[in-house]
Amino acid sequence: MCGLSFRNITALAPMVRVGTLPMRLLALDYGADVVYCEELIDIKMAKCQRVVNEVLDTVDFVAPDERVMFRTCEREKDRVVFQMGTADPDRALIVAKLVEQDVAAVDVNMGCPKEYSTKGGMGAALLSDPDKIVAILQKLVSGVSIPVTCKIRILPSLEETVSLVRRIEKTGVAAVAVHGRLKEERPRHPLHLDHIQAAARAVSIPVIANGGSLDLVKTNSDIEAFRRASGASSVMLARAAMWNASVFMEGGPLPLEAVMEDYLKHAIRYNNHAFNTKYCLCQMLRDKVESPLGKQLQAAQTTQEISEAFGLQEFYQQIQDQLQVKRNSLQSCSQLEEPLVEGDVTMMAVRFERREYPPHITPKMFLLEWSRKEKLEQPLYEMVQRSEDRSFQSTVTVESKKYRSTLWEKSKKFAEQAAAVVCLRVLGVPEGRIGEEDSGLVCKRKLNGTAEEEGSKKRHVFETQQEADSAASV
């Protein structure tokens, strides 16, 4: 099987909450050869849809609740390894086939000792079931066209570790990463270099050494020393890279402030979730998290506020303007001239333009008054928020029929107005635009601007950000 080589490389290790797109791109910027995404659970990924995000120029794997589980881009396509948590060969193959065309390789996590992984029989729990390890890897190797690898922890004896890596090699995998600690051990425990050395001698496939960040790797020159000491073909870094990704750069690391700014620029460009961005930056600050910058960062709730903390307001606004221009261009090309019925929802490509209406008149107001005039129940609005760009879409129900704009809006209010416009246009009812004849739906008191919109029932559905318990390497 051709493709990505794992021999003589330095790699960004998979890290929960840390290994998202901005950190992976940052590591590539500084010289990493290969980057692993954070462990993603097969059950959740199997429910995702592959979505080409033309605004961000990314490929997103989106869960049913609209949360982006995995985002990647062309820049990393030939060097990103998708790591999954799995305990089921068939489900593992489903996920691998889903991402196959967008990543360079697929990896199975067999070393994470955290409960969220092991309780489902995944991660380090697989170490006690070598037959299942073999079944999963054989299924993947025979089922996908890209390289398959796995990442393990060592077993209690050298003989057990060697026996396991030999069985793994026979499945046809392209490489095996070995974290030189037992599943019960944590970063404070010494690394067992002898196990990595024995594994490297026992097999012909590349062995990737992992676990040396705390004691062995602090600068770029330490990476080669760790490689030689472990006897492995390649090296994988977790915490050393999380603290300062420029450790991958010859002569690195760079001053932390510059690295954090580079990371934040990637987070802004690719619309990374603010909570994830904030978490990663706090990990970089480490013991400086209580500094003035750290306190400002901790207080920030949005990407814009994080940008202000680092003096990147202008960069943030520039990127937002560029993305909005692209959204507008894409939406104008895809506008629907006629209503489209999909299921029980009637849709049109409608955007609410405030300047097209008098100061105190809105389509929602007209729809409410029309419903009252027709002795119907008040319009019912439902709201969803799209995770990739934080935009909103509303569906309005009138007389048991649903109406929605296909275009997403920047605010909840505008999304509801757009839904009301669709409903009014489909029904052939005036919507209050400047230049329309007086329909008599809205009384002069409201036309004069003394009344607020009222009476609409709303139900909002918001995305949630599930985060794991630890950012330790998995």
TORKOL-4160 file (C-alpha; in steps of 0.2 Angstrom, whole numbers, padded with zeros to 4 digits, m for minus):
474
<pt num="1" X="0000" Y="0000" Z="0000"/>
<pt num="2" X="0007" Y="0017" Z="m0005"/>
<pt num="3" X="0004" Y="0033" Z="0003"/>
<pt num="4" X="0010" Y="0042" Z="0018"/>
<pt num="5" X="0027" Y="0036" Z="0025"/>
<pt num="6" X="0029" Y="0034" Z="0044"/>
<pt num="7" X="0048" Y="0031" Z="0043"/>
<pt num="8" X="0060" Y="0045" Z="0050"/>
<pt num="9" X="0046" Y="0057" Z="0054"/>
<pt num="10" X="0041" Y="0069" Z="0068"/>
<pt num="11" X="0023" Y="0069" Z="0072"/>
<pt num="12" X="0010" Y="0079" Z="0082"/>
<pt num="13" X="0002" Y="0066" Z="0093"/>
<pt num="14" X="m0017" Y="0064" Z="0095"/>
<pt num="15" X="m0022" Y="0075" Z="0110"/>
<pt num="16" X="m0040" Y="0077" Z="0116"/>
<pt num="17" X="m0047" Y="0094" Z="0114"/>
<pt num="18" X="m0030" Y="0100" Z="0107"/>
<pt num="19" X="m0028" Y="0091" Z="0091"/>
<pt num="20" X="m0041" Y="0101" Z="0081"/>
<pt num="21" X="m0037" Y="0110" Z="0064"/>
<pt num="22" X="m0028" Y="0125" Z="0071"/>
<pt num="23" X="m0016" Y="0116" Z="0081"/>
<pt num="24" X="m0013" Y="0103" Z="0067"/>
<pt num="25" X="m0009" Y="0117" Z="0054"/>
<pt num="26" X="0002" Y="0126" Z="0067"/>
<pt num="27" X="0012" Y="0110" Z="0069"/>
<pt num="28" X="0014" Y="0109" Z="0050"/>
<pt num="29" X="0019" Y="0127" Z="0049"/>
<pt num="30" X="0034" Y="0124" Z="0061"/>
<pt num="31" X="0040" Y="0108" Z="0053"/>
<pt num="32" X="0030" Y="0093" Z="0059"/>
<pt num="33" X="0029" Y="0079" Z="0045"/>
<pt num="34" X="0013" Y="0071" Z="0051"/>
<pt num="35" X="m0001" Y="0077" Z="0062"/>
<pt num="36" X="m0014" Y="0067" Z="0071"/>
<pt num="37" X="m0031" Y="0073" Z="0075"/>
<pt num="38" X="m0039" Y="0070" Z="0092"/>
<pt num="39" X="m0047" Y="0054" Z="0096"/>
<pt num="40" X="m0065" Y="0054" Z="0089"/>
<pt num="41" X="m0077" Y="0040" Z="0094"/>
<pt num="42" X="m0083" Y="0029" Z="0081"/>
<pt num="43" X="m0101" Y="0029" Z="0086"/>
<pt num="44" X="m0102" Y="0048" Z="0085"/>
<pt num="45" X="m0093" Y="0049" Z="0069"/>
<pt num="46" X="m0103" Y="0035" Z="0060"/>
<pt num="47" X="m0118" Y="0047" Z="0062"/>
<pt num="48" X="m0110" Y="0062" Z="0054"/>
<pt num="49" X="m0112" Y="0068" Z="0036"/>
<pt num="50" X="m0098" Y="0074" Z="0025"/>
<pt num="51" X="m0101" Y="0092" Z="0021"/>
<pt num="52" X="m0090" Y="0103" Z="0009"/>
<pt num="53" X="m0089" Y="0120" Z="0018"/>
<pt num="54" X="m0086" Y="0132" Z="0003"/>
<pt num="55" X="m0085" Y="0147" Z="0015"/>
<pt num="56" X="m0070" Y="0140" Z="0025"/>
<pt num="57" X="m0063" Y="0129" Z="0011"/>
<pt num="58" X="m0064" Y="0114" Z="0023"/>
<pt num="59" X="m0072" Y="0097" Z="0023"/>
<pt num="60" X="m0083" Y="0096" Z="0039"/>
<pt num="61" X="m0090" Y="0080" Z="0047"/>
<pt num="62" X="m0106" Y="0086" Z="0055"/>
<pt num="63" X="m0116" Y="0077" Z="0068"/>
<pt num="64" X="m0135" Y="0077" Z="0068"/>
<pt num="65" X="m0135" Y="0091" Z="0081"/>
<pt num="66" X="m0125" Y="0102" Z="0068"/>
<pt num="67" X="m0109" Y="0100" Z="0078"/>
<pt num="68" X="m0094" Y="0099" Z="0068"/>
<pt num="69" X="m0085" Y="0083" Z="0074"/>
<pt num="70" X="m0070" Y="0084" Z="0063"/>
<pt num="71" X="m0064" Y="0098" Z="0051"/>
<pt num="72" X="m0050" Y="0096" Z="0039"/>
<pt num="73" X="m0043" Y="0106" Z="0024"/>
<pt num="74" X="m0033" Y="0104" Z="0008"/>
<pt num="75" X="m0017" Y="0110" Z="0017"/>
<pt num="76" X="m0016" Y="0095" Z="0028"/>
<pt num="77" X="m0024" Y="0082" Z="0017"/>
<pt num="78" X="m0008" Y="0072" Z="0013"/>
<pt num="79" X="m0002" Y="0073" Z="0031"/>
<pt num="80" X="m0016" Y="0071" Z="0043"/>
<pt num="81" X="m0020" Y="0055" Z="0052"/>
<pt num="82" X="m0038" Y="0052" Z="0058"/>
<pt num="83" X="m0038" Y="0043" Z="0075"/>
<pt num="84" X="m0053" Y="0034" Z="0080"/>
<pt num="85" X="m0058" Y="0026" Z="0096"/>
<pt num="86" X="m0067" Y="0010" Z="0092"/>
<pt num="87" X="m0070" Y="m0008" Z="0099"/>
<pt num="88" X="m0080" Y="m0014" Z="0084"/>
<pt num="89" X="m0072" Y="m0019" Z="0068"/>
<pt num="90" X="m0087" Y="m0016" Z="0057"/>
<pt num="91" X="m0091" Y="0001" Z="0064"/>
<pt num="92" X="m0072" Y="0006" Z="0063"/>
<pt num="93" X="m0073" Y="0002" Z="0044"/>
<pt num="94" X="m0089" Y="0012" Z="0042"/>
<pt num="95" X="m0080" Y="0027" Z="0049"/>
<pt num="96" X="m0064" Y="0024" Z="0040"/>
<pt num="97" X="m0073" Y="0024" Z="0023"/>
<pt num="98" X="m0082" Y="0040" Z="0028"/>
<pt num="99" X="m0066" Y="0050" Z="0030"/>
<pt num="100" X="m0055" Y="0040" Z="0018"/>
<pt num="101" X="m0055" Y="0052" Z="0004"/>
<pt num="102" X="m0050" Y="0067" Z="0015"/>
<pt num="103" X="m0036" Y="0060" Z="0026"/>
<pt num="104" X="m0019" Y="0052" Z="0023"/>
<pt num="105" X="m0021" Y="0038" Z="0035"/>
<pt num="106" X="m0032" Y="0030" Z="0049"/>
<pt num="107" X="m0026" Y="0026" Z="0066"/>
<pt num="108" X="m0034" Y="0016" Z="0080"/>
<pt num="109" X="m0032" Y="0022" Z="0098"/>
<pt num="110" X="m0026" Y="0007" Z="0109"/>
<pt num="111" X="m0018" Y="0017" Z="0122"/>
<pt num="112" X="m0029" Y="0030" Z="0130"/>
<pt num="113" X="m0031" Y="0026" Z="0149"/>
<pt num="114" X="m0045" Y="0038" Z="0152"/>
<pt num="115" X="m0062" Y="0031" Z="0157"/>
<pt num="116" X="m0072" Y="0040" Z="0143"/>
<pt num="117" X="m0062" Y="0028" Z="0131"/>
<pt num="118" X="m0060" Y="0012" Z="0141"/>
<pt num="119" X="m0077" Y="0011" Z="0148"/>
<pt num="120" X="m0083" Y="0007" Z="0130"/>
<pt num="121" X="m0070" Y="m0006" Z="0128"/>
<pt num="122" X="m0059" Y="0006" Z="0118"/>
<pt num="123" X="m0042" Y="0014" Z="0120"/>
<pt num="124" X="m0031" Y="0005" Z="0133"/>
<pt num="125" X="m0045" Y="m0008" Z="0136"/>
<pt num="126" X="m0040" Y="m0016" Z="0120"/>
<pt num="127" X="m0023" Y="m0021" Z="0126"/>
<pt num="128" X="m0031" Y="m0035" Z="0136"/>
<pt num="129" X="m0040" Y="m0042" Z="0121"/>
<pt num="130" X="m0026" Y="m0044" Z="0107"/>
<pt num="131" X="m0039" Y="m0054" Z="0096"/>
<pt num="132" X="m0050" Y="m0039" Z="0095"/>
<pt num="133" X="m0035" Y="m0028" Z="0091"/>
<pt num="134" X="m0031" Y="m0040" Z="0076"/>
<pt num="135" X="m0049" Y="m0041" Z="0070"/>
<pt num="136" X="m0051" Y="m0022" Z="0070"/>
<pt num="137" X="m0034" Y="m0019" Z="0061"/>
<pt num="138" X="m0037" Y="m0033" Z="0048"/>
<pt num="139" X="m0054" Y="m0026" Z="0044"/>
<pt num="140" X="m0047" Y="m0009" Z="0041"/>
<pt num="141" X="m0032" Y="m0014" Z="0031"/>
<pt num="142" X="m0042" Y="m0025" Z="0020"/>
<pt num="143" X="m0056" Y="m0012" Z="0018"/>
<pt num="144" X="m0048" Y="0005" Z="0014"/>
<pt num="145" X="m0035" Y="0011" Z="0002"/>
<pt num="146" X="m0025" Y="0022" Z="0014"/>
<pt num="147" X="m0012" Y="0017" Z="0027"/>
<pt num="148" X="m0019" Y="0010" Z="0044"/>
<pt num="149" X="m0009" Y="0012" Z="0060"/>
<pt num="150" X="m0012" Y="0010" Z="0078"/>
<pt num="151" X="m0006" Y="0018" Z="0095"/>
<pt num="152" X="m0003" Y="0007" Z="0110"/>
<pt num="153" X="0004" Y="0008" Z="0127"/>
<pt num="154" X="0017" Y="m0005" Z="0134"/>
<pt num="155" X="0012" Y="m0021" Z="0143"/>
<pt num="156" X="0019" Y="m0026" Z="0160"/>
<pt num="157" X="0033" Y="m0036" Z="0153"/>
<pt num="158" X="0045" Y="m0034" Z="0138"/>
<pt num="159" X="0039" Y="m0051" Z="0131"/>
<pt num="160" X="0021" Y="m0046" Z="0131"/>
<pt num="161" X="0025" Y="m0029" Z="0123"/>
<pt num="162" X="0035" Y="m0038" Z="0109"/>
<pt num="163" X="0022" Y="m0051" Z="0107"/>
<pt num="164" X="0009" Y="m0038" Z="0104"/>
<pt num="165" X="0018" Y="m0028" Z="0092"/>
<pt num="166" X="0023" Y="m0043" Z="0082"/>
<pt num="167" X="0004" Y="m0048" Z="0081"/>
<pt num="168" X="0000" Y="m0030" Z="0076"/>
<pt num="169" X="0013" Y="m0031" Z="0062"/>
<pt num="170" X="0005" Y="m0046" Z="0054"/>
<pt num="171" X="m0011" Y="m0037" Z="0052"/>
<pt num="172" X="m0003" Y="m0027" Z="0038"/>
<pt num="173" X="m0003" Y="m0010" Z="0047"/>
<pt num="174" X="0009" Y="0003" Z="0041"/>
<pt num="175" X="0016" Y="0008" Z="0058"/>
<pt num="176" X="0014" Y="0006" Z="0076"/>
<pt num="177" X="0016" Y="0020" Z="0089"/>
<pt num="178" X="0022" Y="0015" Z="0106"/>
<pt num="179" X="0019" Y="0026" Z="0122"/>
<pt num="180" X="0032" Y="0020" Z="0134"/>
<pt num="181" X="0021" Y="0019" Z="0149"/>
<pt num="182" X="0009" Y="0006" Z="0156"/>
<pt num="183" X="m0010" Y="0010" Z="0155"/>
<pt num="184" X="m0010" Y="0014" Z="0174"/>
<pt num="185" X="0005" Y="0026" Z="0173"/>
<pt num="186" X="0004" Y="0045" Z="0170"/>
<pt num="187" X="0016" Y="0058" Z="0163"/>
<pt num="188" X="0025" Y="0060" Z="0180"/>
<pt num="189" X="0030" Y="0042" Z="0179"/>
<pt num="190" X="0047" Y="0038" Z="0171"/>
<pt num="191" X="0047" Y="0032" Z="0153"/>
<pt num="192" X="0051" Y="0014" Z="0149"/>
<pt num="193" X="0063" Y="0016" Z="0135"/>
<pt num="194" X="0068" Y="m0002" Z="0135"/>
<pt num="195" X="0050" Y="m0007" Z="0129"/>
<pt num="196" X="0051" Y="0005" Z="0115"/>
<pt num="197" X="0068" Y="m0001" Z="0110"/>
<pt num="198" X="0063" Y="m0020" Z="0111"/>
<pt num="199" X="0047" Y="m0016" Z="0100"/>
<pt num="200" X="0058" Y="m0007" Z="0087"/>
<pt num="201" X="0070" Y="m0022" Z="0086"/>
<pt num="202" X="0056" Y="m0034" Z="0085"/>
<pt num="203" X="0047" Y="m0028" Z="0069"/>
<pt num="204" X="0051" Y="m0022" Z="0052"/>
<pt num="205" X="0037" Y="m0008" Z="0051"/>
<pt num="206" X="0041" Y="0009" Z="0058"/>
<pt num="207" X="0039" Y="0011" Z="0077"/>
<pt num="208" X="0035" Y="0028" Z="0083"/>
<pt num="209" X="0041" Y="0033" Z="0100"/>
<pt num="210" X="0030" Y="0043" Z="0111"/>
<pt num="211" X="0030" Y="0049" Z="0129"/>
<pt num="212" X="0046" Y="0059" Z="0130"/>
<pt num="213" X="0039" Y="0076" Z="0132"/>
<pt num="214" X="0041" Y="0079" Z="0150"/>
<pt num="215" X="0059" Y="0073" Z="0153"/>
<pt num="216" X="0067" Y="0071" Z="0136"/>
<pt num="217" X="0061" Y="0083" Z="0123"/>
<pt num="218" X="0061" Y="0102" Z="0127"/>
<pt num="219" X="0070" Y="0109" Z="0111"/>
<pt num="220" X="0070" Y="0103" Z="0093"/>
<pt num="221" X="0088" Y="0096" Z="0095"/>
<pt num="222" X="0080" Y="0084" Z="0109"/>
<pt num="223" X="0069" Y="0076" Z="0096"/>
<pt num="224" X="0083" Y="0067" Z="0087"/>
<pt num="225" X="0091" Y="0062" Z="0104"/>
<pt num="226" X="0075" Y="0054" Z="0109"/>
<pt num="227" X="0074" Y="0045" Z="0093"/>
<pt num="228" X="0091" Y="0038" Z="0095"/>
<pt num="229" X="0088" Y="0034" Z="0113"/>
<pt num="230" X="0072" Y="0024" Z="0109"/>
<pt num="231" X="0079" Y="0015" Z="0094"/>
<pt num="232" X="0063" Y="0020" Z="0085"/>
<pt num="233" X="0061" Y="0025" Z="0067"/>
<pt num="234" X="0051" Y="0040" Z="0072"/>
<pt num="235" X="0045" Y="0052" Z="0086"/>
<pt num="236" X="0028" Y="0058" Z="0091"/>
<pt num="237" X="0026" Y="0073" Z="0102"/>
<pt num="238" X="0011" Y="0077" Z="0113"/>
<pt num="239" X="0014" Y="0089" Z="0128"/>
<pt num="240" X="0030" Y="0097" Z="0121"/>
<pt num="241" X="0020" Y="0102" Z="0105"/>
<pt num="242" X="0005" Y="0107" Z="0115"/>
<pt num="243" X="0015" Y="0119" Z="0126"/>
<pt num="244" X="0025" Y="0126" Z="0111"/>
<pt num="245" X="0022" Y="0119" Z="0093"/>
<pt num="246" X="0038" Y="0128" Z="0087"/>
<pt num="247" X="0048" Y="0114" Z="0095"/>
<pt num="248" X="0046" Y="0105" Z="0078"/>
<pt num="249" X="0056" Y="0119" Z="0070"/>
<pt num="250" X="0075" Y="0118" Z="0068"/>
<pt num="251" X="0082" Y="0129" Z="0081"/>
<pt num="252" X="0065" Y="0130" Z="0090"/>
<pt num="253" X="0056" Y="0134" Z="0101"/>
<pt num="254" X="0051" Y="0152" Z="0097"/>
<pt num="255" X="0045" Y="0164" Z="0110"/>
<pt num="256" X="0028" Y="0158" Z="0116"/>
<pt num="257" X="0019" Y="0175" Z="0112"/>
<pt num="258" X="0023" Y="0173" Z="0094"/>
<pt num="259" X="0017" Y="0155" Z="0094"/>
<pt num="260" X="0001" Y="0159" Z="0102"/>
<pt num="261" X="m0003" Y="0173" Z="0089"/>
<pt num="262" X="0001" Y="0161" Z="0075"/>
<pt num="263" X="m0011" Y="0148" Z="0083"/>
<pt num="264" X="m0025" Y="0161" Z="0085"/>
<pt num="265" X="m0024" Y="0167" Z="0067"/>
<pt num="266" X="m0027" Y="0149" Z="0062"/>
<pt num="267" X="m0042" Y="0148" Z="0074"/>
<pt num="268" X="m0049" Y="0164" Z="0067"/>
<pt num="269" X="m0047" Y="0159" Z="0049"/>
<pt num="270" X="m0055" Y="0142" Z="0051"/>
<pt num="271" X="m0069" Y="0148" Z="0063"/>
<pt num="272" X="m0063" Y="0137" Z="0077"/>
<pt num="273" X="m0075" Y="0135" Z="0092"/>
<pt num="274" X="m0071" Y="0149" Z="0105"/>
<pt num="275" X="m0070" Y="0137" Z="0120"/>
<pt num="276" X="m0058" Y="0126" Z="0111"/>
<pt num="277" X="m0047" Y="0140" Z="0106"/>
<pt num="278" X="m0047" Y="0147" Z="0123"/>
<pt num="279" X="m0043" Y="0130" Z="0131"/>
<pt num="280" X="m0028" Y="0127" Z="0119"/>
<pt num="281" X="m0021" Y="0144" Z="0123"/>
<pt num="282" X="m0023" Y="0142" Z="0141"/>
<pt num="283" X="m0013" Y="0125" Z="0139"/>
<pt num="284" X="0001" Y="0135" Z="0131"/>
<pt num="285" X="0002" Y="0148" Z="0145"/>
<pt num="286" X="0004" Y="0134" Z="0158"/>
<pt num="287" X="0010" Y="0143" Z="0174"/>
<pt num="288" X="0007" Y="0160" Z="0167"/>
<pt num="289" X="m0012" Y="0157" Z="0166"/>
<pt num="290" X="m0014" Y="0169" Z="0180"/>
<pt num="291" X="m0004" Y="0183" Z="0172"/>
<pt num="292" X="m0014" Y="0199" Z="0165"/>
<pt num="293" X="m0015" Y="0191" Z="0148"/>
<pt num="294" X="m0020" Y="0174" Z="0156"/>
<pt num="295" X="m0034" Y="0182" Z="0166"/>
<pt num="296" X="m0040" Y="0192" Z="0150"/>
<pt num="297" X="m0040" Y="0176" Z="0141"/>
<pt num="298" X="m0050" Y="0167" Z="0154"/>
<pt num="299" X="m0063" Y="0180" Z="0154"/>
<pt num="300" X="m0065" Y="0180" Z="0135"/>
<pt num="301" X="m0081" Y="0171" Z="0129"/>
<pt num="302" X="m0080" Y="0174" Z="0110"/>
<pt num="303" X="m0066" Y="0173" Z="0097"/>
<pt num="304" X="m0068" Y="0191" Z="0095"/>
<pt num="305" X="m0064" Y="0194" Z="0114"/>
<pt num="306" X="m0049" Y="0182" Z="0113"/>
<pt num="307" X="m0043" Y="0192" Z="0098"/>
<pt num="308" X="m0044" Y="0208" Z="0108"/>
<pt num="309" X="m0034" Y="0200" Z="0122"/>
<pt num="310" X="m0019" Y="0197" Z="0109"/>
<pt num="311" X="m0021" Y="0213" Z="0100"/>
<pt num="312" X="m0028" Y="0205" Z="0084"/>
<pt num="313" X="m0044" Y="0214" Z="0082"/>
<pt num="314" X="m0040" Y="0221" Z="0065"/>
<pt num="315" X="m0035" Y="0203" Z="0059"/>
<pt num="316" X="m0051" Y="0196" Z="0066"/>
<pt num="317" X="m0062" Y="0209" Z="0058"/>
<pt num="318" X="m0053" Y="0207" Z="0041"/>
<pt num="319" X="m0056" Y="0188" Z="0041"/>
<pt num="320" X="m0074" Y="0191" Z="0046"/>
<pt num="321" X="m0077" Y="0203" Z="0032"/>
<pt num="322" X="m0069" Y="0191" Z="0019"/>
<pt num="323" X="m0079" Y="0176" Z="0025"/>
<pt num="324" X="m0095" Y="0187" Z="0024"/>
<pt num="325" X="m0091" Y="0192" Z="0006"/>
<pt num="326" X="m0089" Y="0174" Z="0002"/>
<pt num="327" X="m0105" Y="0169" Z="0010"/>
<pt num="328" X="m0115" Y="0182" Z="0001"/>
<pt num="329" X="m0107" Y="0177" Z="m0016"/>
<pt num="330" X="m0111" Y="0159" Z="m0013"/>
<pt num="331" X="m0129" Y="0162" Z="m0007"/>
<pt num="332" X="m0133" Y="0174" Z="m0022"/>
<pt num="333" X="m0127" Y="0160" Z="m0034"/>
<pt num="334" X="m0139" Y="0147" Z="m0025"/>
<pt num="335" X="m0155" Y="0158" Z="m0022"/>
<pt num="336" X="m0171" Y="0149" Z="m0026"/>
<pt num="337" X="m0183" Y="0160" Z="m0037"/>
<pt num="338" X="m0198" Y="0148" Z="m0033"/>
<pt num="339" X="m0203" Y="0140" Z="m0017"/>
<pt num="340" X="m0196" Y="0122" Z="m0014"/>
<pt num="341" X="m0205" Y="0110" Z="m0004"/>
<pt num="342" X="m0195" Y="0097" Z="0006"/>
<pt num="343" X="m0204" Y="0086" Z="0017"/>
<pt num="344" X="m0217" Y="0097" Z="0026"/>
<pt num="345" X="m0207" Y="0113" Z="0024"/>
<pt num="346" X="m0209" Y="0126" Z="0011"/>
<pt num="347" X="m0193" Y="0135" Z="0007"/>
<pt num="348" X="m0186" Y="0150" Z="m0003"/>
<pt num="349" X="m0169" Y="0158" Z="m0003"/>
<pt num="350" X="m0174" Y="0174" Z="0006"/>
<pt num="351" X="m0163" Y="0186" Z="0016"/>
<pt num="352" X="m0170" Y="0199" Z="0028"/>
<pt num="353" X="m0164" Y="0216" Z="0022"/>
<pt num="354" X="m0168" Y="0229" Z="0036"/>
<pt num="355" X="m0166" Y="0244" Z="0024"/>
<pt num="356" X="m0181" Y="0237" Z="0013"/>
<pt num="357" X="m0193" Y="0240" Z="0027"/>
<pt num="358" X="m0199" Y="0256" Z="0037"/>
<pt num="359" X="m0190" Y="0259" Z="0054"/>
<pt num="360" X="m0204" Y="0251" Z="0064"/>
<pt num="361" X="m0211" Y="0238" Z="0052"/>
<pt num="362" X="m0206" Y="0220" Z="0050"/>
<pt num="363" X="m0212" Y="0205" Z="0041"/>
<pt num="364" X="m0215" Y="0196" Z="0058"/>
<pt num="365" X="m0227" Y="0210" Z="0063"/>
<pt num="366" X="m0237" Y="0208" Z="0047"/>
<pt num="367" X="m0238" Y="0190" Z="0049"/>
<pt num="368" X="m0244" Y="0191" Z="0066"/>
<pt num="369" X="m0257" Y="0204" Z="0062"/>
<pt num="370" X="m0263" Y="0193" Z="0047"/>
<pt num="371" X="m0264" Y="0178" Z="0058"/>
<pt num="372" X="m0275" Y="0187" Z="0070"/>
<pt num="373" X="m0286" Y="0194" Z="0056"/>
<pt num="374" X="m0288" Y="0176" Z="0050"/>
<pt num="375" X="m0292" Y="0170" Z="0067"/>
<pt num="376" X="m0277" Y="0158" Z="0067"/>
<pt num="377" X="m0265" Y="0153" Z="0081"/>
<pt num="378" X="m0250" Y="0164" Z="0083"/>
<pt num="379" X="m0235" Y="0160" Z="0072"/>
<pt num="380" X="m0223" Y="0148" Z="0080"/>
<pt num="381" X="m0204" Y="0150" Z="0077"/>
<pt num="382" X="m0191" Y="0137" Z="0079"/>
<pt num="383" X="m0173" Y="0141" Z="0079"/>
<pt num="384" X="m0157" Y="0131" Z="0075"/>
<pt num="385" X="m0139" Y="0137" Z="0076"/>
<pt num="386" X="m0126" Y="0131" Z="0063"/>
<pt num="387" X="m0110" Y="0126" Z="0072"/>
<pt num="388" X="m0097" Y="0130" Z="0059"/>
<pt num="389" X="m0101" Y="0148" Z="0057"/>
<pt num="390" X="m0113" Y="0152" Z="0072"/>
<pt num="391" X="m0127" Y="0157" Z="0060"/>
<pt num="392" X="m0145" Y="0155" Z="0062"/>
<pt num="393" X="m0160" Y="0148" Z="0053"/>
<pt num="394" X="m0178" Y="0149" Z="0058"/>
<pt num="395" X="m0194" Y="0139" Z="0054"/>
<pt num="396" X="m0211" Y="0147" Z="0056"/>
<pt num="397" X="m0227" Y="0137" Z="0058"/>
<pt num="398" X="m0243" Y="0145" Z="0052"/>
<pt num="399" X="m0259" Y="0135" Z="0051"/>
<pt num="400" X="m0249" Y="0118" Z="0053"/>
<pt num="401" X="m0238" Y="0123" Z="0038"/>
<pt num="402" X="m0220" Y="0126" Z="0040"/>
<pt num="403" X="m0209" Y="0139" Z="0031"/>
<pt num="404" X="m0191" Y="0142" Z="0031"/>
<pt num="405" X="m0177" Y="0152" Z="0021"/>
<pt num="406" X="m0163" Y="0142" Z="0014"/>
<pt num="407" X="m0151" Y="0156" Z="0019"/>
<pt num="408" X="m0143" Y="0157" Z="0036"/>
<pt num="409" X="m0143" Y="0173" Z="0045"/>
<pt num="410" X="m0131" Y="0182" Z="0057"/>
<pt num="411" X="m0144" Y="0184" Z="0071"/>
<pt num="412" X="m0159" Y="0175" Z="0078"/>
<pt num="413" X="m0170" Y="0190" Z="0075"/>
<pt num="414" X="m0165" Y="0191" Z="0056"/>
<pt num="415" X="m0168" Y="0172" Z="0054"/>
<pt num="416" X="m0185" Y="0174" Z="0061"/>
<pt num="417" X="m0189" Y="0189" Z="0050"/>
<pt num="418" X="m0183" Y="0179" Z="0035"/>
<pt num="419" X="m0194" Y="0164" Z="0039"/>
<pt num="420" X="m0209" Y="0176" Z="0040"/>
<pt num="421" X="m0205" Y="0184" Z="0023"/>
<pt num="422" X="m0205" Y="0166" Z="0015"/>
<pt num="423" X="m0222" Y="0163" Z="0023"/>
<pt num="424" X="m0229" Y="0179" Z="0018"/>
<pt num="425" X="m0223" Y="0178" Z="0000"/>
<pt num="426" X="m0229" Y="0160" Z="m0002"/>
<pt num="427" X="m0246" Y="0165" Z="0005"/>
<pt num="428" X="m0247" Y="0181" Z="m0006"/>
<pt num="429" X="m0248" Y="0192" Z="0009"/>
<pt num="430" X="m0240" Y="0209" Z="0010"/>
<pt num="431" X="m0224" Y="0210" Z="0021"/>
<pt num="432" X="m0223" Y="0228" Z="0024"/>
<pt num="433" X="m0209" Y="0233" Z="0012"/>
<pt num="434" X="m0206" Y="0251" Z="0007"/>
<pt num="435" X="m0216" Y="0255" Z="m0008"/>
<pt num="436" X="m0230" Y="0242" Z="m0005"/>
<pt num="437" X="m0248" Y="0248" Z="m0005"/>
<pt num="438" X="m0255" Y="0250" Z="0013"/>
<pt num="439" X="m0263" Y="0233" Z="0016"/>
<pt num="440" X="m0272" Y="0239" Z="0032"/>
<pt num="441" X="m0264" Y="0224" Z="0042"/>
<pt num="442" X="m0254" Y="0236" Z="0053"/>
<pt num="443" X="m0262" Y="0250" Z="0062"/>
<pt num="444" X="m0256" Y="0268" Z="0060"/>
<pt num="445" X="m0250" Y="0268" Z="0078"/>
<pt num="446" X="m0238" Y="0254" Z="0074"/>
<pt num="447" X="m0233" Y="0262" Z="0058"/>
<pt num="448" X="m0228" Y="0277" Z="0068"/>
<pt num="449" X="m0216" Y="0267" Z="0078"/>
<pt num="450" X="m0223" Y="0266" Z="0095"/>
<pt num="451" X="m0226" Y="0247" Z="0096"/>
<pt num="452" X="m0214" Y="0233" Z="0098"/>
<pt num="453" X="m0217" Y="0216" Z="0091"/>
<pt num="454" X="m0225" Y="0204" Z="0102"/>
<pt num="455" X="m0234" Y="0188" Z="0104"/>
<pt num="456" X="m0223" Y="0176" Z="0094"/>
<pt num="457" X="m0219" Y="0160" Z="0102"/>
<pt num="458" X="m0201" Y="0155" Z="0101"/>
<pt num="459" X="m0191" Y="0139" Z="0103"/>
<pt num="460" X="m0173" Y="0139" Z="0102"/>
<pt num="461" X="m0161" Y="0124" Z="0099"/>
<pt num="462" X="m0143" Y="0127" Z="0103"/>
<pt num="463" X="m0128" Y="0117" Z="0100"/>
<pt num="464" X="m0118" Y="0111" Z="0114"/>
<pt num="465" X="m0099" Y="0108" Z="0115"/>
<pt num="466" X="m0094" Y="0092" Z="0123"/>
<pt num="467" X="m0077" Y="0092" Z="0129"/>
<pt num="468" X="m0067" Y="0077" Z="0136"/>
<pt num="469" X="m0059" Y="0077" Z="0153"/>
<pt num="470" X="m0041" Y="0078" Z="0148"/>
<pt num="471" X="m0029" Y="0084" Z="0135"/>
<pt num="472" X="m0016" Y="0071" Z="0138"/>
<pt num="473" X="m0009" Y="0062" Z="0123"/>
<pt num="474" X="m0020" Y="0047" Z="0119"/>
